[in-house]
Amino acid sequence: GENVEQHPSTLSVQEGDSAVIKCTYSDSASNYFPWYKQELGKGPQLIIDIRSNVGEKKDQRIAVTLNKTAKHFSLHITETQPEDSAVYFCAAKGGSTLGRLYFGRGTQLTVWP
Amino acid sequence: GAGVSQTPSNKVTEKGKYVELRCDPISGHTALYWYRQSLGQGPEFLIYFQGTGAADDSGLPNDRFFAVRPEGSVSTLKIQRTERGDSAVYLCASSLMGGLGSPLHFGNGTRLTVT
C-alpha cells in the first residue's frame, strides 16, 4: 500500500514568519493529497487539498505544492499567527484504494507571539 | 450545520469487555469511514462504508473488530474482548460521496481506554 512520510515532526516559528511542512509518498498512482489541522481534543479539520492534475493551490495564507515526478508535496503557511499552532497531517489517496487515506505522522507547529 | 457526531467522547473499559462506539455522519453523506489514532501518530484507516455496505474493511486489525451501518446513516464500531492495545482515539469521518471528489469531514473522536 501507500507509505506517506512527513517532516519535520516539530516546527517552531515566530509570529509572522512562514512555515513549510513536507511530505513524500510512495504510490505513483496516488491522485489526491489533503492536509488536515488537528487541535488538542478535536478531530482533524481539512484545510486544503490538491489533486494530481494540479501543481499548486492557494487559499489566503495557505498554499500546497505537488511534484508528481518526485512524489512529494508541501504545505506553506505565510504570515503565521499563534492560532495556527496545532498538529498538521498530510495524507494521500491511492488510485486503487477507494476512500482510503494514508496519513503522515504529523507535524507539531508552534507559533510564538 | 451539524458536523460528524461521535458518542461517547470518552470510554473506559476493562480488558476483555465488549464496547460499541457510535458515529452520526453529516446528513446526506453517503460515505462513512472509521480511523484509529494512537498517541503521536496519524489516523490509521479501519473501514469504509458506501451506503450500507462495507466497501473496504481491509484496515480492521483482526476479527474482534466489526462495524455496521444498517440504514446507510449511523454507524457503530464494535470491539469484542478488548485488549490494552486497543486503547486509542477512534475517529469517524463522512463525505458526500466516496472517491476523489469529496473531502472527508472528521468527528472529534471517541477516546477508548482499556484498563
Interface residues (C-beta under 8 A of the other chain):
Chain A: V4 Q6 N31 Y32 P34 Y36 G41 K42 G43 P44 Q45 L46 D49 R51 F89 A91 K93 T97 L98 G99 R100 L101 Y102 F103 G104 R105 G106
Chain B: V4 A31 Y33 G40 Q41 G42 P43 E44 F45 Y48 Q50 A55 D56 S58 G59 L91 A93 S95 G98 G99 L100 P103 L104 H105 F106 G107 N108 G109
